[in-house]
Amino acid sequence: MVKSRKKFSIIIPAFNEEQGIIPCVEETKKVLEGHDCDYEIIIIDDGSHDDTFSVATDFYANDGRVMISRYSPNEGKGFALRHGFGLASGDLVAFMDADLDLHPEQIMTLYQYMIDHDADVVIGSKRHPESIIDYPWQRKVLSNGYYFLVRLLFGLPVMDTQTGLKLFKYEALQAAMPKLLIKRYAFDLELLVNIHKQGFKIVEAPVNLSSMRLWYRITLKDVYYVWMDTMAIFYRNYILRYYD
């Protein structure tokens, strides 16, 4: 069992997750309490069209460790994570998706990697040799293509920027967040580029991921906007030197 004296802030962006948000939070609580961790869980309702906010608010009305915030309209996952970080008080901050494709038990795997490698940031990686992944081949093609593009353009010391489970020391996020402009598609990349430029150590950890839902959420329009956001980061990084 991994135990920590540090406080975890778990930020969960949620868009139209009225069916899944309670199981997600309950599993996360079970993991953290099972490891005797101090924690807070921050749910960010990113302009949902369903009853995500009311379902979560009603269920956790008397739970001081679960915070729920919402805004409208939908602004994108990156915006939700930045908003959630503004509410966080933990020494360690985890980003986690609401769909349970990546079980919250893996937060503790990332934390162990942080200790073992003396890292400031640990990101779940589908390309880690010990990862177990089961998701559509089309999604794998896109993921592999994006990896080679990112490696070519930015030289980051990681193989996967997009997996939805990441753990940060608070100070690494605090240093990087003020420079971020992307709200939706390439937020993870912009964040990691900034953290790397400021000298924080990033390592990757294996994940166990099983999902059929990911492919259906990605359209050609999404691919186009990921490309445009990525090129915008390249322009700001190398031409404008905005991140320096």
Secondary structure, 3 states (H helix, E strand, C coil): CCCCCCEEEEEEEECCCCCCHHHHHHHHHHHHHHCCCEEEEEEEEECCCCCHHHHHHHHCCCCCCEEEEEECCCCCHHHHHHHHHCCCCCCEEEEECCCCCECCCHHHHHHHHHHHCCCCEEEEECCCCCCEEECCHHHHHHHHHHHHHHHHHHCCCCCCCCCCEEEEEHHHHHHHHHHCCCCCCCHHHHHHHHHHHCCCCEEEEECEEECCHHHHCCCHHHHHHHHHHHHHHHHHHHHCCCCC
